[in-house]
Amino acid sequence: MPLVNIRVIEGVFTPDQKADMIAKVTDTMVSIEGEALRGVTWVLLEEVRSGDWGIGGNGLTTADVHALQGRTPAAVG
């Protein structure tokens, strides 16, 4: 029974985007392992607090990610 753990920085993705991520990751696992695993495929989406994710020795914030994406912050909820 697969468990896929996805970590993202808080405030980057909307609730709809997170639901889409979960559905698509589940579909990917099912495409590999077979339809029988759909009901037992766990996808855990964890949000890491802004600034608590480090890359190259520097904390990465929600604002940093939005700047990289060239867009405004996602709605939190």
mmCIF file of the N, C-alpha and C atoms, coordinates in Angstrom:
data_MODEL
# 
_entry.id   MODEL 
# 
loop_
_atom_site.group_PDB 
_atom_site.id 
_atom_site.type_symbol 
_atom_site.label_atom_id 
_atom_site.label_alt_id 
_atom_site.label_comp_id 
_atom_site.label_asym_id 
_atom_site.label_entity_id 
_atom_site.label_seq_id 
_atom_site.pdbx_PDB_ins_code 
_atom_site.Cartn_x 
_atom_site.Cartn_y 
_atom_site.Cartn_z 
_atom_site.occupancy 
_atom_site.B_iso_or_equiv 
_atom_site.pdbx_formal_charge 
_atom_site.auth_seq_id 
_atom_site.auth_comp_id 
_atom_site.auth_asym_id 
_atom_site.auth_atom_id 
_atom_site.pdbx_PDB_model_num 
ATOM 1   N N  . MET A 1 1  ? 0.845  -1.177 0.000   1.00 0.00 ? 1  MET A N  1 
ATOM 2   C CA . MET A 1 1  ? 0.000  0.000  0.000   1.00 0.00 ? 1  MET A CA 1 
ATOM 3   C C  . MET A 1 1  ? 0.889  1.237  0.000   1.00 0.00 ? 1  MET A C  1 
ATOM 4   N N  . PRO A 1 2  ? 0.890  1.986  -1.079  1.00 0.00 ? 2  PRO A N  1 
ATOM 5   C CA . PRO A 1 2  ? 1.789  3.133  -1.171  1.00 0.00 ? 2  PRO A CA 1 
ATOM 6   C C  . PRO A 1 2  ? 1.344  4.318  -0.324  1.00 0.00 ? 2  PRO A C  1 
ATOM 7   N N  . LEU A 1 3  ? 2.340  4.989  0.220   1.00 0.00 ? 3  LEU A N  1 
ATOM 8   C CA . LEU A 1 3  ? 2.140  6.264  0.913   1.00 0.00 ? 3  LEU A CA 1 
ATOM 9   C C  . LEU A 1 3  ? 3.064  7.258  0.225   1.00 0.00 ? 3  LEU A C  1 
ATOM 10  N N  . VAL A 1 4  ? 2.480  8.290  -0.348  1.00 0.00 ? 4  VAL A N  1 
ATOM 11  C CA . VAL A 1 4  ? 3.252  9.333  -1.016  1.00 0.00 ? 4  VAL A CA 1 
ATOM 12  C C  . VAL A 1 4  ? 3.156  10.584 -0.154  1.00 0.00 ? 4  VAL A C  1 
ATOM 13  N N  . ASN A 1 5  ? 4.305  11.090 0.278   1.00 0.00 ? 5  ASN A N  1 
ATOM 14  C CA . ASN A 1 5  ? 4.349  12.270 1.136   1.00 0.00 ? 5  ASN A CA 1 
ATOM 15  C C  . ASN A 1 5  ? 4.844  13.448 0.304   1.00 0.00 ? 5  ASN A C  1 
ATOM 16  N N  . ILE A 1 6  ? 4.012  14.483 0.197   1.00 0.00 ? 6  ILE A N  1 
ATOM 17  C CA . ILE A 1 6  ? 4.348  15.678 -0.561  1.00 0.00 ? 6  ILE A CA 1 
ATOM 18  C C  . ILE A 1 6  ? 4.464  16.832 0.418   1.00 0.00 ? 6  ILE A C  1 
ATOM 19  N N  . ARG A 1 7  ? 5.571  17.527 0.392   1.00 0.00 ? 7  ARG A N  1 
ATOM 20  C CA . ARG A 1 7  ? 5.753  18.702 1.246   1.00 0.00 ? 7  ARG A CA 1 
ATOM 21  C C  . ARG A 1 7  ? 5.839  19.930 0.363   1.00 0.00 ? 7  ARG A C  1 
ATOM 22  N N  . VAL A 1 8  ? 5.068  20.935 0.752   1.00 0.00 ? 8  VAL A N  1 
ATOM 23  C CA . VAL A 1 8  ? 5.053  22.207 0.029   1.00 0.00 ? 8  VAL A CA 1 
ATOM 24  C C  . VAL A 1 8  ? 5.135  23.338 1.043   1.00 0.00 ? 8  VAL A C  1 
ATOM 25  N N  . ILE A 1 9  ? 5.556  24.490 0.590   1.00 0.00 ? 9  ILE A N  1 
ATOM 26  C CA . ILE A 1 9  ? 5.602  25.657 1.464   1.00 0.00 ? 9  ILE A CA 1 
ATOM 27  C C  . ILE A 1 9  ? 4.190  26.213 1.591   1.00 0.00 ? 9  ILE A C  1 
ATOM 28  N N  . GLU A 1 10 ? 3.799  26.554 2.810   1.00 0.00 ? 10 GLU A N  1 
ATOM 29  C CA . GLU A 1 10 ? 2.442  27.035 3.063   1.00 0.00 ? 10 GLU A CA 1 
ATOM 30  C C  . GLU A 1 10 ? 2.107  28.244 2.204   1.00 0.00 ? 10 GLU A C  1 
ATOM 31  N N  . GLY A 1 11 ? 0.838  28.315 1.811   1.00 0.00 ? 11 GLY A N  1 
ATOM 32  C CA . GLY A 1 11 ? 0.346  29.474 1.088   1.00 0.00 ? 11 GLY A CA 1 
ATOM 33  C C  . GLY A 1 11 ? 0.704  29.534 -0.382  1.00 0.00 ? 11 GLY A C  1 
ATOM 34  N N  . VAL A 1 12 ? 1.342  28.500 -0.905  1.00 0.00 ? 12 VAL A N  1 
ATOM 35  C CA . VAL A 1 12 ? 1.727  28.516 -2.318  1.00 0.00 ? 12 VAL A CA 1 
ATOM 36  C C  . VAL A 1 12 ? 0.595  27.970 -3.190  1.00 0.00 ? 12 VAL A C  1 
ATOM 37  N N  . PHE A 1 13 ? -0.074 26.930 -2.724  1.00 0.00 ? 13 PHE A N  1 
ATOM 38  C CA . PHE A 1 13 ? -1.117 26.284 -3.516  1.00 0.00 ? 13 PHE A CA 1 
ATOM 39  C C  . PHE A 1 13 ? -2.492 26.510 -2.901  1.00 0.00 ? 13 PHE A C  1 
ATOM 40  N N  . THR A 1 14 ? -3.498 26.655 -3.758  1.00 0.00 ? 14 THR A N  1 
ATOM 41  C CA . THR A 1 14 ? -4.876 26.809 -3.304  1.00 0.00 ? 14 THR A CA 1 
ATOM 42  C C  . THR A 1 14 ? -5.413 25.438 -2.883  1.00 0.00 ? 14 THR A C  1 
ATOM 43  N N  . PRO A 1 15 ? -6.523 25.418 -2.142  1.00 0.00 ? 15 PRO A N  1 
ATOM 44  C CA . PRO A 1 15 ? -7.135 24.130 -1.796  1.00 0.00 ? 15 PRO A CA 1 
ATOM 45  C C  . PRO A 1 15 ? -7.478 23.301 -3.041  1.00 0.00 ? 15 PRO A C  1 
ATOM 46  N N  . ASP A 1 16 ? -7.944 23.941 -4.103  1.00 0.00 ? 16 ASP A N  1 
ATOM 47  C CA . ASP A 1 16 ? -8.253 23.207 -5.332  1.00 0.00 ? 16 ASP A CA 1 
ATOM 48  C C  . ASP A 1 16 ? -6.999 22.605 -5.960  1.00 0.00 ? 16 ASP A C  1 
ATOM 49  N N  . GLN A 1 17 ? -5.895 23.346 -5.939  1.00 0.00 ? 17 GLN A N  1 
ATOM 50  C CA . GLN A 1 17 ? -4.641 22.824 -6.484  1.00 0.00 ? 17 GLN A CA 1 
ATOM 51  C C  . GLN A 1 17 ? -4.137 21.641 -5.656  1.00 0.00 ? 17 GLN A C  1 
ATOM 52  N N  . LYS A 1 18 ? -4.289 21.726 -4.344  1.00 0.00 ? 18 LYS A N  1 
ATOM 53  C CA . LYS A 1 18 ? -3.850 20.627 -3.484  1.00 0.00 ? 18 LYS A CA 1 
ATOM 54  C C  . LYS A 1 18 ? -4.704 19.384 -3.727  1.00 0.00 ? 18 LYS A C  1 
ATOM 55  N N  . ALA A 1 19 ? -6.015 19.558 -3.897  1.00 0.00 ? 19 ALA A N  1 
ATOM 56  C CA . ALA A 1 19 ? -6.896 18.423 -4.189  1.00 0.00 ? 19 ALA A CA 1 
ATOM 57  C C  . ALA A 1 19 ? -6.517 17.802 -5.535  1.00 0.00 ? 19 ALA A C  1 
ATOM 58  N N  . ASP A 1 20 ? -6.193 18.633 -6.510  1.00 0.00 ? 20 ASP A N  1 
ATOM 59  C CA . ASP A 1 20 ? -5.779 18.157 -7.819  1.00 0.00 ? 20 ASP A CA 1 
ATOM 60  C C  . ASP A 1 20 ? -4.473 17.367 -7.722  1.00 0.00 ? 20 ASP A C  1 
ATOM 61  N N  . MET A 1 21 ? -3.542 17.861 -6.901  1.00 0.00 ? 21 MET A N  1 
ATOM 62  C CA . MET A 1 21 ? -2.278 17.166 -6.689  1.00 0.00 ? 21 MET A CA 1 
ATOM 63  C C  . MET A 1 21 ? -2.527 15.766 -6.135  1.00 0.00 ? 21 MET A C  1 
ATOM 64  N N  . ILE A 1 22 ? -3.381 15.684 -5.121  1.00 0.00 ? 22 ILE A N  1 
ATOM 65  C CA . ILE A 1 22 ? -3.684 14.396 -4.491  1.00 0.00 ? 22 ILE A CA 1 
ATOM 66  C C  . ILE A 1 22 ? -4.311 13.445 -5.504  1.00 0.00 ? 22 ILE A C  1 
ATOM 67  N N  . ALA A 1 23 ? -5.276 13.931 -6.276  1.00 0.00 ? 23 ALA A N  1 
ATOM 68  C CA . ALA A 1 23 ? -5.943 13.087 -7.270  1.00 0.00 ? 23 ALA A CA 1 
ATOM 69  C C  . ALA A 1 23 ? -4.961 12.605 -8.336  1.00 0.00 ? 23 ALA A C  1 
ATOM 70  N N  . LYS A 1 24 ? -4.119 13.499 -8.829  1.00 0.00 ? 24 LYS A N  1 
ATOM 71  C CA . LYS A 1 24 ? -3.205 13.131 -9.908  1.00 0.00 ? 24 LYS A CA 1 
ATOM 72  C C  . LYS A 1 24 ? -2.091 12.204 -9.431  1.00 0.00 ? 24 LYS A C  1 
ATOM 73  N N  . VAL A 1 25 ? -1.610 12.401 -8.218  1.00 0.00 ? 25 VAL A N  1 
ATOM 74  C CA . VAL A 1 25 ? -0.591 11.494 -7.683  1.00 0.00 ? 25 VAL A CA 1 
ATOM 75  C C  . VAL A 1 25 ? -1.206 10.106 -7.478  1.00 0.00 ? 25 VAL A C  1 
ATOM 76  N N  . THR A 1 26 ? -2.428 10.061 -6.984  1.00 0.00 ? 26 THR A N  1 
ATOM 77  C CA . THR A 1 26 ? -3.124 8.776  -6.836  1.00 0.00 ? 26 THR A CA 1 
ATOM 78  C C  . THR A 1 26 ? -3.266 8.103  -8.194  1.00 0.00 ? 26 THR A C  1 
ATOM 79  N N  . ASP A 1 27 ? -3.710 8.855  -9.196  1.00 0.00 ? 27 ASP A N  1 
ATOM 80  C CA . ASP A 1 27 ? -3.853 8.302  -10.547 1.00 0.00 ? 27 ASP A CA 1 
ATOM 81  C C  . ASP A 1 27 ? -2.522 7.769  -11.071 1.00 0.00 ? 27 ASP A C  1 
ATOM 82  N N  . THR A 1 28 ? -1.441 8.464  -10.790 1.00 0.00 ? 28 THR A N  1 
ATOM 83  C CA . THR A 1 28 ? -0.112 8.019  -11.239 1.00 0.00 ? 28 THR A CA 1 
ATOM 84  C C  . THR A 1 28 ? 0.256  6.687  -10.596 1.00 0.00 ? 28 THR A C  1 
ATOM 85  N N  . MET A 1 29 ? 0.029  6.570  -9.295  1.00 0.00 ? 29 MET A N  1 
ATOM 86  C CA . MET A 1 29 ? 0.339  5.312  -8.601  1.00 0.00 ? 29 MET A CA 1 
ATOM 87  C C  . MET A 1 29 ? -0.514 4.171  -9.146  1.00 0.00 ? 29 MET A C  1 
ATOM 88  N N  . VAL A 1 30 ? -1.787 4.457  -9.406  1.00 0.00 ? 30 VAL A N  1 
ATOM 89  C CA . VAL A 1 30 ? -2.685 3.436  -9.954  1.00 0.00 ? 30 VAL A CA 1 
ATOM 90  C C  . VAL A 1 30 ? -2.222 3.016  -11.348 1.00 0.00 ? 30 VAL A C  1 
ATOM 91  N N  . SER A 1 31 ? -1.725 3.968  -12.140 1.00 0.00 ? 31 SER A N  1 
ATOM 92  C CA . SER A 1 31 ? -1.248 3.629  -13.487 1.00 0.00 ? 31 SER A CA 1 
ATOM 93  C C  . SER A 1 31 ? -0.027 2.705  -13.436 1.00 0.00 ? 31 SER A C  1 
ATOM 94  N N  . ILE A 1 32 ? 0.712  2.760  -12.351 1.00 0.00 ? 32 ILE A N  1 
ATOM 95  C CA . ILE A 1 32 ? 1.904  1.920  -12.182 1.00 0.00 ? 32 ILE A CA 1 
ATOM 96  C C  . ILE A 1 32 ? 1.540  0.577  -11.554 1.00 0.00 ? 32 ILE A C  1 
ATOM 97  N N  . GLU A 1 33 ? 0.736  0.623  -10.510 1.00 0.00 ? 33 GLU A N  1 
ATOM 98  C CA . GLU A 1 33 ? 0.471  -0.566 -9.698  1.00 0.00 ? 33 GLU A CA 1 
ATOM 99  C C  . GLU A 1 33 ? -0.852 -1.265 -9.994  1.00 0.00 ? 33 GLU A C  1 
ATOM 100 N N  . GLY A 1 34 ? -1.782 -0.577 -10.668 1.00 0.00 ? 34 GLY A N  1 
ATOM 101 C CA . GLY A 1 34 ? -3.066 -1.192 -10.975 1.00 0.00 ? 34 GLY A CA 1 
ATOM 102 C C  . GLY A 1 34 ? -4.205 -0.600 -10.163 1.00 0.00 ? 34 GLY A C  1 
ATOM 103 N N  . GLU A 1 35 ? -5.399 -0.692 -10.731 1.00 0.00 ? 35 GLU A N  1 
ATOM 104 C CA . GLU A 1 35 ? -6.596 -0.079 -10.144 1.00 0.00 ? 35 GLU A CA 1 
ATOM 105 C C  . GLU A 1 35 ? -6.907 -0.602 -8.742  1.00 0.00 ? 35 GLU A C  1 
ATOM 106 N N  . ALA A 1 36 ? -6.520 -1.815 -8.436  1.00 0.00 ? 36 ALA A N  1 
ATOM 107 C CA . ALA A 1 36 ? -6.804 -2.397 -7.122  1.00 0.00 ? 36 ALA A CA 1 
ATOM 108 C C  . ALA A 1 36 ? -6.171 -1.585 -5.986  1.00 0.00 ? 36 ALA A C  1 
ATOM 109 N N  . LEU A 1 37 ? -5.146 -0.812 -6.292  1.00 0.00 ? 37 LEU A N  1 
ATOM 110 C CA . LEU A 1 37 ? -4.475 -0.033 -5.236  1.00 0.00 ? 37 LEU A CA 1 
ATOM 111 C C  . LEU A 1 37 ? -5.073 1.340  -5.018  1.00 0.00 ? 37 LEU A C  1 
ATOM 112 N N  . ARG A 1 38 ? -6.051 1.754  -5.824  1.00 0.00 ? 38 ARG A N  1 
ATOM 113 C CA . ARG A 1 38 ? -6.624 3.099  -5.658  1.00 0.00 ? 38 ARG A CA 1 
ATOM 114 C C  . ARG A 1 38 ? -7.131 3.319  -4.228  1.00 0.00 ? 38 ARG A C  1 
ATOM 115 N N  . GLY A 1 39 ? -7.873 2.378  -3.717  1.00 0.00 ? 39 GLY A N  1 
ATOM 116 C CA . GLY A 1 39 ? -8.469 2.530  -2.394  1.00 0.00 ? 39 GLY A CA 1 
ATOM 117 C C  . GLY A 1 39 ? -7.500 2.467  -1.230  1.00 0.00 ? 39 GLY A C  1 
ATOM 118 N N  . VAL A 1 40 ? -6.278 2.038  -1.504  1.00 0.00 ? 40 VAL A N  1 
ATOM 119 C CA . VAL A 1 40 ? -5.287 1.932  -0.428  1.00 0.00 ? 40 VAL A CA 1 
ATOM 120 C C  . VAL A 1 40 ? -4.050 2.787  -0.695  1.00 0.00 ? 40 VAL A C  1 
ATOM 121 N N  . THR A 1 41 ? -4.156 3.705  -1.641  1.00 0.00 ? 41 THR A N  1 
ATOM 122 C CA . THR A 1 41 ? -3.065 4.639  -1.917  1.00 0.00 ? 41 THR A CA 1 
ATOM 123 C C  . THR A 1 41 ? -3.270 5.886  -1.073  1.00 0.00 ? 41 THR A C  1 
ATOM 124 N N  . TRP A 1 42 ? -2.321 6.146  -0.222  1.00 0.00 ? 42 TRP A N  1 
ATOM 125 C CA . TRP A 1 42 ? -2.379 7.299  0.677   1.00 0.00 ? 42 TRP A CA 1 
ATOM 126 C C  . TRP A 1 42 ? -1.503 8.411  0.109   1.00 0.00 ? 42 TRP A C  1 
ATOM 127 N N  . VAL A 1 43 ? -2.045 9.618  0.078   1.00 0.00 ? 43 VAL A N  1 
ATOM 128 C CA . VAL A 1 43 ? -1.263 10.786 -0.317  1.00 0.00 ? 43 VAL A CA 1 
ATOM 129 C C  . VAL A 1 43 ? -1.362 11.778 0.835   1.00 0.00 ? 43 VAL A C  1 
ATOM 130 N N  . LEU A 1 44 ? -0.232 12.093 1.428   1.00 0.00 ? 44 LEU A N  1 
ATOM 131 C CA . LEU A 1 44 ? -0.167 13.022 2.549   1.00 0.00 ? 44 LEU A CA 1 
ATOM 132 C C  . LEU A 1 44 ? 0.469  14.313 2.064   1.00 0.00 ? 44 LEU A C  1 
ATOM 133 N N  . LEU A 1 45 ? -0.278 15.387 2.113   1.00 0.00 ? 45 LEU A N  1 
ATOM 134 C CA . LEU A 1 45 ? 0.219  16.685 1.684   1.00 0.00 ? 45 LEU A CA 1 
ATOM 135 C C  . LEU A 1 45 ? 0.463  17.530 2.926   1.00 0.00 ? 45 LEU A C  1 
ATOM 136 N N  . GLU A 1 46 ? 1.714  17.854 3.166   1.00 0.00 ? 46 GLU A N  1 
ATOM 137 C CA . GLU A 1 46 ? 2.095  18.632 4.339   1.00 0.00 ? 46 GLU A CA 1 
ATOM 138 C C  . GLU A 1 46 ? 2.579  20.014 3.916   1.00 0.00 ? 46 GLU A C  1 
ATOM 139 N N  . GLU A 1 47 ? 2.127  21.025 4.637   1.00 0.00 ? 47 GLU A N  1 
ATOM 140 C CA . GLU A 1 47 ? 2.611  22.376 4.386   1.00 0.00 ? 47 GLU A CA 1 
ATOM 141 C C  . GLU A 1 47 ? 3.675  22.730 5.419   1.00 0.00 ? 47 GLU A C  1 
ATOM 142 N N  . VAL A 1 48 ? 4.800  23.197 4.919   1.00 0.00 ? 48 VAL A N  1 
ATOM 143 C CA . VAL A 1 48 ? 5.917  23.619 5.760   1.00 0.00 ? 48 VAL A CA 1 
ATOM 144 C C  . VAL A 1 48 ? 5.829  25.129 5.929   1.00 0.00 ? 48 VAL A C  1 
ATOM 145 N N  . ARG A 1 49 ? 6.025  25.587 7.142   1.00 0.00 ? 49 ARG A N  1 
ATOM 146 C CA . ARG A 1 49 ? 5.924  27.021 7.417   1.00 0.00 ? 49 ARG A CA 1 
ATOM 147 C C  . ARG A 1 49 ? 6.922  27.810 6.568   1.00 0.00 ? 49 ARG A C  1 
ATOM 148 N N  . SER A 1 50 ? 6.465  28.941 6.077   1.00 0.00 ? 50 SER A N  1 
ATOM 149 C CA . SER A 1 50 ? 7.286  29.825 5.261   1.00 0.00 ? 50 SER A CA 1 
ATOM 150 C C  . SER A 1 50 ? 8.591  30.152 5.992   1.00 0.00 ? 50 SER A C  1 
ATOM 151 N N  . GLY A 1 51 ? 9.703  29.963 5.302   1.00 0.00 ? 51 GLY A N  1 
ATOM 152 C CA . GLY A 1 51 ? 11.012 30.234 5.889   1.00 0.00 ? 51 GLY A CA 1 
ATOM 153 C C  . GLY A 1 51 ? 11.659 29.022 6.522   1.00 0.00 ? 51 GLY A C  1 
ATOM 154 N N  . ASP A 1 52 ? 10.882 27.929 6.729   1.00 0.00 ? 52 ASP A N  1 
ATOM 155 C CA . ASP A 1 52 ? 11.418 26.717 7.348   1.00 0.00 ? 52 ASP A CA 1 
ATOM 156 C C  . ASP A 1 52 ? 11.935 25.708 6.331   1.00 0.00 ? 52 ASP A C  1 
ATOM 157 N N  . TRP A 1 53 ? 11.948 26.084 5.082   1.00 0.00 ? 53 TRP A N  1 
ATOM 158 C CA . TRP A 1 53 ? 12.426 25.226 3.999   1.00 0.00 ? 53 TRP A CA 1 
ATOM 159 C C  . TRP A 1 53 ? 13.714 25.856 3.495   1.00 0.00 ? 53 TRP A C  1 
ATOM 160 N N  . GLY A 1 54 ? 14.816 25.156 3.612   1.00 0.00 ? 54 GLY A N  1 
ATOM 161 C CA . GLY A 1 54 ? 16.094 25.735 3.227   1.00 0.00 ? 54 GLY A CA 1 
ATOM 162 C C  . GLY A 1 54 ? 16.650 25.151 1.946   1.00 0.00 ? 54 GLY A C  1 
ATOM 163 N N  . ILE A 1 55 ? 17.161 26.023 1.101   1.00 0.00 ? 55 ILE A N  1 
ATOM 164 C CA . ILE A 1 55 ? 17.829 25.616 -0.125  1.00 0.00 ? 55 ILE A CA 1 
ATOM 165 C C  . ILE A 1 55 ? 19.131 26.404 -0.225  1.00 0.00 ? 55 ILE A C  1 
ATOM 166 N N  . GLY A 1 56 ? 20.224 25.714 -0.378  1.00 0.00 ? 56 GLY A N  1 
ATOM 167 C CA . GLY A 1 56 ? 21.516 26.381 -0.513  1.00 0.00 ? 56 GLY A CA 1 
ATOM 168 C C  . GLY A 1 56 ? 21.901 27.212 0.699   1.00 0.00 ? 56 GLY A C  1 
ATOM 169 N N  . GLY A 1 57 ? 21.441 26.784 1.862   1.00 0.00 ? 57 GLY A N  1 
ATOM 170 C CA . GLY A 1 57 ? 21.769 27.495 3.089   1.00 0.00 ? 57 GLY A CA 1 
ATOM 171 C C  . GLY A 1 57 ? 20.860 28.670 3.405   1.00 0.00 ? 57 GLY A C  1 
ATOM 172 N N  . ASN A 1 58 ? 19.834 28.889 2.598   1.00 0.00 ? 58 ASN A N  1 
ATOM 173 C CA . ASN A 1 58 ? 18.917 30.009 2.810   1.00 0.00 ? 58 ASN A CA 1 
ATOM 174 C C  . ASN A 1 58 ? 17.482 29.509 2.959   1.00 0.00 ? 58 ASN A C  1 
ATOM 175 N N  . GLY A 1 59 ? 16.742 30.150 3.857   1.00 0.00 ? 59 GLY A N  1 
ATOM 176 C CA . GLY A 1 59 ? 15.339 29.826 4.017   1.00 0.00 ? 59 GLY A CA 1 
ATOM 177 C C  . GLY A 1 59 ? 14.536 30.319 2.820   1.00 0.00 ? 59 GLY A C  1 
ATOM 178 N N  . LEU A 1 60 ? 13.607 29.500 2.348   1.00 0.00 ? 60 LEU A N  1 
ATOM 179 C CA . LEU A 1 60 ? 12.753 29.858 1.223   1.00 0.00 ? 60 LEU A CA 1 
ATOM 180 C C  . LEU A 1 60 ? 11.372 30.185 1.766   1.00 0.00 ? 60 LEU A C  1 
ATOM 181 N N  . THR A 1 61 ? 10.860 31.346 1.412   1.00 0.00 ? 61 THR A N  1 
ATOM 182 C CA . THR A 1 61 ? 9.567  31.785 1.919   1.00 0.00 ? 61 THR A CA 1 
ATOM 183 C C  . THR A 1 61 ? 8.480  31.645 0.851   1.00 0.00 ? 61 THR A C  1 
ATOM 184 N N  . THR A 1 62 ? 7.244  31.775 1.301   1.00 0.00 ? 62 THR A N  1 
ATOM 185 C CA . THR A 1 62 ? 6.114  31.776 0.382   1.00 0.00 ? 62 THR A CA 1 
ATOM 186 C C  . THR A 1 62 ? 6.291  32.867 -0.665  1.00 0.00 ? 62 THR A C  1 
ATOM 187 N N  . ALA A 1 63 ? 6.703  34.046 -0.230  1.00 0.00 ? 63 ALA A N  1 
ATOM 188 C CA . ALA A 1 63 ? 6.911  35.164 -1.151  1.00 0.00 ? 63 ALA A CA 1 
ATOM 189 C C  . ALA A 1 63 ? 7.989  34.838 -2.181  1.00 0.00 ? 63 ALA A C  1 
ATOM 190 N N  . ASP A 1 64 ? 9.043  34.149 -1.762  1.00 0.00 ? 64 ASP A N  1 
ATOM 191 C CA . ASP A 1 64 ? 10.095 33.753 -2.697  1.00 0.00 ? 64 ASP A CA 1 
ATOM 192 C C  . ASP A 1 64 ? 9.544  32.848 -3.798  1.00 0.00 ? 64 ASP A C  1 
ATOM 193 N N  . VAL A 1 65 ? 8.710  31.884 -3.403  1.00 0.00 ? 65 VAL A N  1 
ATOM 194 C CA . VAL A 1 65 ? 8.132  30.958 -4.380  1.00 0.00 ? 65 VAL A CA 1 
ATOM 195 C C  . VAL A 1 65 ? 7.226  31.711 -5.344  1.00 0.00 ? 65 VAL A C  1 
ATOM 196 N N  . HIS A 1 66 ? 6.402  32.608 -4.804  1.00 0.00 ? 66 HIS A N  1 
ATOM 197 C CA . HIS A 1 66 ? 5.521  33.387 -5.672  1.00 0.00 ? 66 HIS A CA 1 
ATOM 198 C C  . HIS A 1 66 ? 6.330  34.243 -6.644  1.00 0.00 ? 66 HIS A C  1 
ATOM 199 N N  . ALA A 1 67 ? 7.441  34.786 -6.196  1.00 0.00 ? 67 ALA A N  1 
ATOM 200 C CA . ALA A 1 67 ? 8.293  35.578 -7.085  1.00 0.00 ? 67 ALA A CA 1 
ATOM 201 C C  . ALA A 1 67 ? 8.861  34.695 -8.197  1.00 0.00 ? 67 ALA A C  1 
ATOM 202 N N  . LEU A 1 68 ? 9.258  33.470 -7.854  1.00 0.00 ? 68 LEU A N  1 
ATOM 203 C CA . LEU A 1 68 ? 9.763  32.537 -8.865  1.00 0.00 ? 68 LEU A CA 1 
ATOM 204 C C  . LEU A 1 68 ? 8.674  32.178 -9.874  1.00 0.00 ? 68 LEU A C  1 
ATOM 205 N N  . GLN A 1 69 ? 7.440  32.081 -9.397  1.00 0.00 ? 69 GLN A N  1 
ATOM 206 C CA . GLN A 1 69 ? 6.322  31.734 -10.266 1.00 0.00 ? 69 GLN A CA 1 
ATOM 207 C C  . GLN A 1 69 ? 5.811  32.929 -11.062 1.00 0.00 ? 69 GLN A C  1 
ATOM 208 N N  . GLY A 1 70 ? 6.200  34.129 -10.632 1.00 0.00 ? 70 GLY A N  1 
ATOM 209 C CA . GLY A 1 70 ? 5.732  35.329 -11.290 1.00 0.00 ? 70 GLY A CA 1 
ATOM 210 C C  . GLY A 1 70 ? 4.258  35.580 -11.077 1.00 0.00 ? 70 GLY A C  1 
ATOM 211 N N  . ARG A 1 71 ? 3.767  35.243 -9.879  1.00 0.00 ? 71 ARG A N  1 
ATOM 212 C CA . ARG A 1 71 ? 2.348  35.444 -9.603  1.00 0.00 ? 71 ARG A CA 1 
ATOM 213 C C  . ARG A 1 71 ? 2.128  35.930 -8.179  1.00 0.00 ? 71 ARG A C  1 
ATOM 214 N N  . THR A 1 72 ? 0.901  36.287 -7.885  1.00 0.00 ? 72 THR A N  1 
ATOM 215 C CA . THR A 1 72 ? 0.553  36.746 -6.554  1.00 0.00 ? 72 THR A CA 1 
ATOM 216 C C  . THR A 1 72 ? 0.230  35.567 -5.657  1.00 0.00 ? 72 THR A C  1 
ATOM 217 N N  . PRO A 1 73 ? 0.244  35.759 -4.334  1.00 0.00 ? 73 PRO A N  1 
ATOM 218 C CA . PRO A 1 73 ? -0.009 34.655 -3.403  1.00 0.00 ? 73 PRO A CA 1 
ATOM 219 C C  . PRO A 1 73 ? -1.354 33.974 -3.628  1.00 0.00 ? 73 PRO A C  1 
ATOM 220 N N  . ALA A 1 74 ? -1.374 32.660 -3.380  1.00 0.00 ? 74 ALA A N  1 
ATOM 221 C CA . ALA A 1 74 ? -2.606 31.876 -3.452  1.00 0.00 ? 74 ALA A CA 1 
ATOM 222 C C  . ALA A 1 74 ? -3.480 32.203 -2.252  1.00 0.00 ? 74 ALA A C  1 
ATOM 223 N N  . ALA A 1 75 ? -4.777 32.022 -2.421  1.00 0.00 ? 75 ALA A N  1 
ATOM 224 C CA . ALA A 1 75 ? -5.717 32.222 -1.309  1.00 0.00 ? 75 ALA A CA 1 
ATOM 225 C C  . ALA A 1 75 ? -5.472 31.139 -0.269  1.00 0.00 ? 75 ALA A C  1 
ATOM 226 N N  . VAL A 1 76 ? -5.377 31.524 0.976   1.00 0.00 ? 76 VAL A N  1 
ATOM 227 C CA . VAL A 1 76 ? -5.159 30.575 2.071   1.00 0.00 ? 76 VAL A CA 1 
ATOM 228 C C  . VAL A 1 76 ? -6.515 30.114 2.558   1.00 0.00 ? 76 VAL A C  1 
ATOM 229 N N  . GLY A 1 77 ? -6.636 28.827 2.801   1.00 0.00 ? 77 GLY A N  1 
ATOM 230 C CA . GLY A 1 77 ? -7.919 28.337 3.303   1.00 0.00 ? 77 GLY A CA 1 
ATOM 231 C C  . GLY A 1 77 ? -8.035 26.886 3.320   1.00 0.00 ? 77 GLY A C  1 
# 
